[in-house]
Amino acid sequence: MANRIFKDEGLVLRTRVLGEADRLVTLLTRGGGKFEAVARGARKMKSKLAAGVDIFTRGDYTFHRGKTWPLITSQNSLERFLWFREDPDLYPYGLYLAELTDRLVAGEESCPELYCLLLDGWRMLGKSVDRAMVLRAFELKMAHYLGYSPGLHHCAGCGTENVRGFSPREGSLLCPGCRPPDYINLESGTVALARRLLECSFGQVALIRPSARQKEELGRMNSSFLAYHLDPGELKSKRLLKE
């Protein structure tokens, strides 16, 4: 029976109602990757599990392997990112990181880098920072960890340096002579911004001061790139961000 019990630290990405009193919880764990688990009775007022299975929670969890889903048998909340609930304007940003992670991370494969990426992103959004830049940095870093890091240093066709066009399909910079139909013109500052966000820590993101045009261009570039290579689909949070 001992091998049916396991523990892990996790971040709650999503919860759904299950039956009359239970919740089906989607977690990204530090050691076991992403999976769903059942929190029995978590919708009851006096449940000991309720506080640890809300979205935007980091906790230590004990699981029992069930026939369909693991069962959460105990939890210890380590961190609750309450600012997403207290600030309706901030909520869509935290939700976007959770939804994008949920869509792009597949299966029970250990991904501690992505666990730390989401944890750092949620923490960063609770500070005084350019929220859009946190999202752009998160997108670029997640693509990198998933093996789709964009080419941001020279033309992928001929090797020319200091080019300012990006192809979402090719996932890299291209010069005017090599450009395909999906070529996106960028200013040099936008290319430098993308490189910086990909390489720097989240703590350094707060020090970056891009122009409005650079932010708009990078948002368009990232959105097209992710749609072509990773296809996250429609996200509720993106609609909320636009509103």
NORZI-V221363 format. One record per pair of residues at least 4 apart in sequence whose ideal C-beta (glycine too) atoms are under 8 Angstrom apart, sorted by the first residue. I is the first residue (numbers start at 1). J is the second residue. Records with the same first field share a line. If there is no record, write none. Layout:
I: J  J
This chain:
1: 5
4: 64  65
5: 62  63  64  65  73
6: 32  62  63  65  70
7: 60  61  62  63
8: 29  30  31  32  60  61  63
9: 29  30  31  58  59  60  61  78
10: 27  28  29  30  58  59  61
11: 27  28  29  57  58  115  118  119  122
12: 25  26  27  52  53  54  55  56  57  58  59
13: 26  27  28  34  55  98  99  101  102
14: 25  26  55  98  99  102
15: 23  24  25  26  53  54  55
16: 23  24
17: 22  23  24  43
18: 22  23  24  38
20: 43
21: 40  41  42  43  44
22: 38  39  40  41  42  43
23: 38  39  42  43  53
24: 36  37  38  39  69
25: 36  37  38  39  42  53  72
26: 34  35  36  102
27: 34  35  36  37  61
28: 33  34  101  102  105  111  114  115  118
29: 33  34  35  61  115
30: 112  115
31: 110  112
32: 108  110
33: 105  107  108  109  110  111
34: 101  102  105  106  107  108  111
35: 69  70  108
36: 69
37: 61  63  69  70  71  72
38: 66  69  70  71  72
39: 47  49  50  53  71  72
40: 49  71  72
41: 47  49
42: 47  49  50  53  72
43: 47  50
44: 50
45: 50
48: 74  75
49: 53  72  74  75
50: 54
51: 57  75  77  80
52: 57  59  61  72  75  76  77
53: 57  72  75
54: 80
55: 95  98
56: 80  81  82  84  85  94  98  122
57: 77  79  80  81
58: 77  78  79  80  81  119
59: 75  76  77  78  79
60: 75  76  78
61: 72  74  75  76
62: 72  73  74  75
63: 70  71  72  73
64: 70  71  73
65: 70
66: 70  71
81: 94  122  123  126
82: 86
83: 87  90  94  125  126
84: 90  91  93  94  95  122  125
85: 91
87: 91
90: 94  125  131
91: 95  240
92: 96  237  240  241
93: 97  125  131  134  135  237  241
94: 98  122  125
95: 99  236  237  240
96: 100  135  235  237  238  241
97: 101  118  121  122  125  135  138
98: 102  118  237
99: 103  232  235  236  237
100: 104  138  139  142  232  235
101: 105  114  118  142
103: 232  233  235
104: 142  146  230  232
105: 111  114
111: 115  145
112: 116
113: 117  145
114: 118  142  145
115: 119
116: 120
117: 121  138  141  142  145
118: 122
119: 123
120: 124  201  202
121: 125  134  137  138  202
122: 126
123: 127  202
124: 129  134  202  203  205  206
125: 129  131  134
127: 206
128: 206
129: 133  134  205  206
130: 134  205  206  208  209  210
131: 135
132: 136  215  219
133: 137  197  205  208  210  215
134: 138  202  205
135: 139
136: 140  194  197  215  218  219  222
137: 141  197  198  200  202  205
138: 142
139: 143  222  226
140: 144  149  150  194  197  198  222
141: 145  197  198
142: 146
143: 148  149  150  225  226  229  230
144: 148  149  198
146: 230
148: 171  229  230
149: 198
150: 166  171  172  194  198  225
151: 156  170  171  172  173
152: 172  173  191  194  195  198
153: 161  173  195
154: 159  160  161  163  173
155: 159  160  161  163  172  173  174  175  178
156: 167  170  172  173  174  178
157: 174  175  177  178
158: 175  177  178
160: 175
162: 188
163: 173  174  175  191
164: 173  185  186  187  188  190  191
165: 173  174  175  176  179  183  184  185  186
166: 172  173  174  183  184  186  191  221  225
167: 171  172  173  174  179  180  182  183  184
168: 182  184  221  224  225  227  228  229
169: 180  182  228
170: 174  180
171: 225  228  229
173: 191
174: 178  179  180  183
175: 179
179: 183
182: 224
184: 217  220  221  224
186: 190  191  217  221
187: 191  213  214  217
188: 192
189: 193  210  211  214
190: 194  213  214  217  218  221
191: 195
192: 196
193: 197  208  210  214  218
194: 198  218  221
195: 199
196: 200  208
197: 205  208  218
200: 204  205  208
201: 205
204: 208
210: 214  215  218
211: 215
212: 216
213: 217
214: 218
215: 219
216: 220
217: 221
218: 222
219: 223
220: 224
221: 225
222: 226
223: 227
224: 228
225: 229
226: 230  231  232
227: 231  232
234: 238  239
235: 239
236: 240
237: 241
238: 242
239: 243
